[in-house]
Amino acid sequence: MSALDIEPATNHNGVASPEALAGSELDVPARIKEILAAVKPLAAEYYRLTGKPLGVTGEVAEYVAAELLGLKLVPPRTAGYDALRHTLAGAQRIQIKGRAYDPGAQSSQRIGTIKRDGPCDIVMLVLLDNATLDPVEIWEVPFAGVVARLIEPGSKARNERGALSVSDFKRLGRRVWSVTGGREQVLYFAYGSNMDPEQMRERCPDAELVGIGVLADHALCFPRRSKNRNCGVSSVAPVAGRETWGVVFHLTPQDLAALDVSEGFRSDRDASLNSYNRVPVIVSVDDAPTEMMTYVAVDQEAPPLPNAAYLKHIRDGARHHGLPVAYLEYLDSIEHG
């Protein structure tokens, strides 16, 4: 047997040893997702048989939140938080809690202990279907609001164990993701070339048009060079008093995954290594402020101007969707290389 034929060392259950894994080129995040996919049906069956969780709810919740919301999981046992979310204002530290949930249960359903002694900005609750451990809803509350509620007198579970009921958490927070009729709902704000209907159909064939929207206090900019287009490509940046108009789409999980690839985004690596990062934004649609996600470019030094072909995608898309005339005139005024 040659060295190339030697199999990794395994334990008596046939699982590769830590030493073997450390020396391999295993895609750890992908492998963990495979493991959790295998564990979920077993955990759900265990719950049905015993009425008790198997003990993997927290791990499932973390990877569900990371995949659906574009969070970056931090190393295990990081004090205070489990993931980072990159926003236009900087990174948010997020503590993730999971709960296998029965909305029809009569008794109060409590969340596990919320850590109060570490750095944290947001507490996120992932509610999972009891029968399948598939995600049903994701809620979030500012960390300061959670701590204030935990120290209110009147409940030993709340004051001493740091545990809130699901209903209490929902009262404090807001829902950031839900599933309806088995379909995951992700709202996406396109402000650049993805406004072009032909390009969007090619990248995301099942995307549904919601309408046009405006991102307040942000300006269109071109801070990054695209190798494929050989020109500067668009992003948005905070600028008081400016507006960026665009198009809102409803994406399926498959379309979101495809768009991540097109935009050069991966949640399992450092944000600085991405071409674009997914960030949450508040966009007004029919005068109603609505939270959704968009992609923001990682800036580069001295990027080139956009070229005429790239600007044509943006201008054609803006006209196709009926963006305001003043904004169309602004797009026509942008200089190209």
C-alpha positions as CSV (number, residue, x, y, z in Angstrom):
1,M,0.0,0.0,0.0
2,S,1.4,3.4,-0.9
3,A,1.2,6.5,1.2
4,L,-1.6,7.7,-1.0
5,D,-3.7,4.7,-0.1
6,I,-3.5,5.1,3.7
7,E,-6.9,5.8,5.2
8,P,-7.3,8.4,8.0
9,A,-7.1,6.9,11.6
10,T,-10.5,6.3,13.0
11,N,-12.0,5.4,16.4
12,H,-13.9,2.2,17.0
13,N,-17.0,3.7,15.6
14,G,-15.3,4.5,12.3
15,V,-15.2,8.2,13.0
16,A,-12.0,10.0,11.9
17,S,-9.8,11.0,14.8
18,P,-9.1,14.7,15.6
19,E,-5.5,14.1,14.6
20,A,-6.5,12.8,11.2
21,L,-9.0,15.7,10.7
22,A,-6.5,18.3,11.7
23,G,-4.1,17.1,8.9
24,S,-6.8,16.9,6.2
25,E,-8.3,19.6,4.0
26,L,-11.8,18.9,5.3
27,D,-14.3,21.7,4.7
28,V,-15.3,21.9,8.3
29,P,-18.4,24.2,8.0
30,A,-19.8,22.0,5.2
31,R,-19.1,18.8,7.1
32,I,-20.8,20.2,10.2
33,K,-23.9,21.1,8.2
34,E,-23.9,17.5,6.9
35,I,-23.7,16.2,10.4
36,L,-26.5,18.4,11.6
37,A,-28.7,17.3,8.7
38,A,-28.2,13.7,9.7
39,V,-28.8,14.4,13.4
40,K,-32.0,16.5,13.0
41,P,-34.4,13.6,12.2
42,L,-32.9,11.5,15.1
43,A,-33.4,14.4,17.5
44,A,-36.9,15.0,16.3
45,E,-37.7,11.3,16.8
46,Y,-36.2,11.4,20.2
47,Y,-38.4,14.3,21.2
48,R,-41.5,12.6,19.9
49,L,-40.7,9.5,21.9
50,T,-39.6,11.1,25.2
51,G,-40.9,14.7,25.1
52,K,-37.4,15.9,25.9
53,P,-34.8,17.5,23.6
54,L,-31.8,15.5,22.6
55,G,-29.4,18.4,23.3
56,V,-28.5,19.6,19.8
57,T,-31.1,22.4,19.5
58,G,-28.6,25.1,20.2
59,E,-26.2,23.8,17.6
60,V,-28.9,23.5,15.0
61,A,-30.2,27.0,15.8
62,E,-26.7,28.5,15.3
63,Y,-26.2,27.0,11.9
64,V,-29.7,27.7,10.7
65,A,-29.3,31.4,11.7
66,A,-25.9,31.6,10.0
67,E,-27.2,30.1,6.8
68,L,-30.5,32.0,6.5
69,L,-29.3,35.4,7.7
70,G,-25.7,35.4,6.5
71,L,-24.1,35.5,9.9
72,K,-20.5,34.5,10.6
73,L,-20.2,32.0,13.4
74,V,-17.4,32.7,15.8
75,P,-15.2,30.0,17.4
76,P,-17.0,27.9,20.1
77,R,-17.0,29.2,23.6
78,T,-16.4,32.8,22.6
79,A,-17.5,34.8,25.6
80,G,-20.9,36.5,25.2
81,Y,-21.8,35.8,21.6
82,D,-22.0,33.1,18.9
83,A,-22.0,35.0,15.7
84,L,-21.3,38.3,14.0
85,R,-23.5,40.2,11.6
86,H,-21.8,42.8,9.4
87,T,-23.9,46.0,9.0
88,L,-23.3,49.4,7.5
89,A,-22.6,50.7,11.1
90,G,-20.1,47.9,11.9
91,A,-20.2,44.3,13.3
92,Q,-23.0,43.2,15.7
93,R,-22.3,40.5,18.2
94,I,-25.2,38.1,18.4
95,Q,-26.0,35.5,21.0
96,I,-28.1,32.7,19.5
97,K,-30.7,30.7,21.4
98,G,-32.7,27.8,20.0
99,R,-36.0,26.3,21.1
100,A,-37.9,23.3,19.7
101,Y,-41.3,24.9,19.8
102,D,-44.9,23.8,19.9
103,P,-47.1,26.9,19.2
104,G,-50.2,25.0,20.5
105,A,-48.7,24.1,23.9
106,Q,-50.7,25.3,26.9
107,S,-47.8,25.6,29.3
108,S,-45.2,28.3,29.1
109,Q,-42.2,27.4,27.0
110,R,-38.9,28.8,28.2
111,I,-35.7,29.6,26.4
112,G,-32.4,28.3,27.9
113,T,-30.2,30.6,30.0
114,I,-29.2,33.8,28.3
115,K,-25.6,34.8,29.1
116,R,-25.5,38.3,30.7
117,D,-21.8,38.6,31.5
118,G,-20.1,38.9,28.1
119,P,-20.0,41.4,25.2
120,C,-23.2,41.2,23.1
121,D,-25.4,43.5,21.0
122,I,-28.3,41.3,20.0
123,V,-30.0,38.1,21.3
124,M,-31.5,36.0,18.6
125,L,-34.1,33.3,19.1
126,V,-34.5,30.5,16.5
127,L,-37.8,28.6,16.9
128,L,-37.7,25.1,15.4
129,D,-40.5,22.8,14.6
130,N,-40.8,20.1,17.2
131,A,-41.4,17.3,14.7
132,T,-38.6,18.1,12.2
133,L,-36.3,20.7,13.9
134,D,-36.8,22.8,10.7
135,P,-36.8,26.6,11.4
136,V,-40.2,28.3,11.8
137,E,-39.4,31.8,13.0
138,I,-36.4,33.9,14.0
139,W,-36.8,36.7,16.5
140,E,-34.3,39.2,17.9
141,V,-34.1,41.7,20.8
142,P,-31.4,44.2,21.6
143,F,-29.2,42.8,24.4
144,A,-29.8,45.8,26.7
145,G,-33.6,45.1,26.4
146,V,-33.1,41.4,27.4
147,V,-30.9,42.3,30.4
148,A,-33.4,44.9,31.6
149,R,-36.2,42.3,31.5
150,L,-34.1,39.6,33.2
151,I,-33.5,41.8,36.2
152,E,-37.1,42.9,36.7
153,P,-38.3,41.4,40.0
154,G,-41.1,38.8,40.0
155,S,-39.7,35.6,38.5
156,K,-37.1,33.2,39.9
157,A,-36.5,31.6,36.5
158,R,-36.0,35.0,35.0
159,N,-34.0,36.6,37.8
160,E,-31.7,33.7,38.9
161,R,-31.5,31.4,35.8
162,G,-31.6,34.1,33.1
163,A,-34.5,32.4,31.3
164,L,-37.3,34.1,29.4
165,S,-40.5,32.5,28.1
166,V,-40.9,32.4,24.3
167,S,-43.9,34.7,24.6
168,D,-41.9,37.2,26.7
169,F,-39.1,37.2,24.1
170,K,-41.6,37.8,21.3
171,R,-43.2,40.7,23.2
172,L,-39.8,42.4,23.6
173,G,-38.5,41.7,20.1
174,R,-39.2,41.7,16.4
175,R,-39.4,38.9,13.9
176,V,-36.7,38.9,11.3
177,W,-37.4,35.7,9.4
178,S,-40.4,33.4,9.1
179,V,-41.5,30.5,7.0
180,T,-45.0,30.5,5.4
181,G,-46.5,27.4,3.8
182,G,-43.0,25.8,3.8
183,R,-41.4,28.6,1.9
184,E,-38.7,30.7,3.4
185,Q,-39.1,34.5,3.0
186,V,-36.1,36.6,2.2
187,L,-36.5,40.2,1.0
188,Y,-33.7,41.5,-1.1
189,F,-33.0,45.2,-2.1
190,A,-31.3,45.5,-5.5
191,Y,-29.8,48.9,-6.4
192,G,-27.2,48.1,-9.0
193,S,-27.0,45.8,-12.0
194,N,-29.4,43.3,-10.4
195,M,-32.2,45.7,-11.2
196,D,-31.8,44.6,-14.8
197,P,-34.6,42.1,-15.3
198,E,-32.7,39.8,-17.7
199,Q,-29.7,39.6,-15.4
200,M,-31.9,38.9,-12.3
201,R,-33.8,36.2,-14.2
202,E,-30.6,34.5,-15.1
203,R,-29.2,34.6,-11.5
204,C,-32.4,34.1,-9.6
205,P,-35.1,32.5,-11.8
206,D,-37.7,32.1,-9.0
207,A,-37.4,35.6,-7.6
208,E,-40.7,37.5,-7.2
209,L,-40.9,41.2,-7.7
210,V,-42.2,43.1,-4.7
211,G,-41.9,46.6,-6.0
212,I,-39.5,49.6,-5.8
213,G,-38.0,51.0,-2.7
214,V,-35.7,53.7,-1.4
215,L,-32.8,53.4,1.1
216,A,-32.6,56.7,2.9
217,D,-29.3,58.4,3.9
218,H,-27.2,56.3,1.5
219,A,-25.6,57.1,-1.8
220,L,-24.7,54.9,-4.8
221,C,-21.0,54.5,-5.2
222,F,-18.5,52.4,-7.1
223,P,-15.8,51.3,-4.6
224,R,-14.6,48.0,-6.0
225,R,-13.3,46.6,-9.3
226,S,-14.9,43.6,-10.9
227,K,-12.4,41.3,-12.7
228,N,-15.3,39.8,-14.8
229,R,-16.6,43.2,-15.9
230,N,-13.2,45.0,-15.8
231,C,-14.6,48.1,-14.3
232,G,-15.8,49.6,-11.0
233,V,-19.0,48.1,-9.6
234,S,-21.7,49.5,-7.4
235,S,-22.3,49.6,-3.7
236,V,-24.0,51.9,-1.2
237,A,-22.4,54.1,1.5
238,P,-23.9,56.1,4.4
239,V,-24.4,59.8,3.3
240,A,-26.8,62.0,5.2
241,G,-29.6,63.3,3.1
242,R,-29.0,61.2,0.1
243,E,-31.3,58.4,-1.3
244,T,-30.6,55.2,-3.2
245,W,-33.5,53.9,-5.1
246,G,-33.8,50.2,-6.1
247,V,-36.0,47.2,-6.6
248,V,-37.2,44.7,-3.9
249,F,-37.4,41.0,-4.6
250,H,-38.7,38.0,-2.7
251,L,-36.0,35.2,-2.9
252,T,-36.2,31.5,-2.4
253,P,-33.4,29.8,-0.5
254,Q,-32.0,28.5,-3.8
255,D,-32.0,32.0,-5.4
256,L,-30.4,33.4,-2.3
257,A,-27.6,30.8,-2.4
258,A,-27.1,31.5,-6.1
259,L,-27.0,35.3,-5.5
260,D,-24.4,34.8,-2.7
261,V,-22.2,33.1,-5.3
262,S,-22.7,35.8,-7.9
263,E,-21.9,38.5,-5.3
264,G,-18.8,36.7,-3.9
265,F,-20.3,36.3,-0.4
266,R,-19.6,33.5,2.0
267,S,-20.7,33.5,5.6
268,D,-18.1,31.0,6.7
269,R,-15.0,33.2,6.1
270,D,-13.8,36.6,7.3
271,A,-15.9,39.4,5.9
272,S,-12.8,41.2,4.5
273,L,-12.2,38.2,2.1
274,N,-15.6,38.6,0.5
275,S,-16.3,40.8,-2.6
276,Y,-19.7,41.8,-1.1
277,N,-21.2,41.2,2.3
278,R,-24.9,40.7,3.1
279,V,-26.2,43.4,5.5
280,P,-29.6,44.3,6.9
281,V,-31.1,47.6,5.8
282,I,-34.4,49.5,6.3
283,V,-35.9,50.3,2.9
284,S,-39.2,52.2,2.5
285,V,-41.6,50.4,0.2
286,D,-44.8,52.3,-0.4
287,D,-43.8,54.6,2.5
288,A,-43.6,51.6,4.8
289,P,-40.1,51.1,6.4
290,T,-39.3,47.4,5.9
291,E,-36.2,45.4,7.0
292,M,-34.5,43.4,4.3
293,M,-31.0,42.5,3.2
294,T,-28.7,43.8,0.5
295,Y,-25.1,43.4,-0.5
296,V,-22.4,46.0,0.3
297,A,-19.0,45.9,-1.4
298,V,-15.8,45.5,0.4
299,D,-13.9,48.7,-0.6
300,Q,-10.7,48.6,-2.6
301,E,-8.1,51.3,-3.1
302,A,-8.4,53.4,-6.3
303,P,-11.1,51.4,-8.0
304,P,-11.8,52.3,-11.7
305,L,-14.9,54.0,-12.9
306,P,-17.9,51.9,-14.1
307,N,-17.9,51.2,-17.8
308,A,-20.7,52.0,-20.2
309,A,-21.9,48.4,-20.4
310,Y,-22.2,48.0,-16.7
311,L,-24.0,51.4,-16.2
312,K,-26.4,50.3,-19.0
313,H,-27.6,47.3,-16.8
314,I,-28.3,49.8,-13.9
315,R,-30.0,52.4,-16.1
316,D,-32.1,49.8,-18.1
317,G,-33.2,48.2,-14.9
318,A,-34.1,51.5,-13.3
319,R,-36.2,52.5,-16.3
320,H,-37.8,49.1,-16.6
321,H,-39.1,49.2,-13.0
322,G,-40.2,52.9,-13.1
323,L,-37.8,54.5,-10.6
324,P,-38.4,58.3,-10.1
325,V,-37.5,60.6,-13.0
326,A,-35.0,62.6,-10.9
327,Y,-33.2,59.4,-9.9
328,L,-33.1,58.3,-13.6
329,E,-31.5,61.6,-14.5
330,Y,-28.9,61.2,-11.7
331,L,-28.0,57.7,-13.1
332,D,-27.6,59.2,-16.6
333,S,-25.2,61.7,-15.2
334,I,-22.8,59.2,-13.7
335,E,-19.4,59.4,-15.4
336,H,-18.0,56.2,-16.9
337,G,-14.6,55.0,-18.0
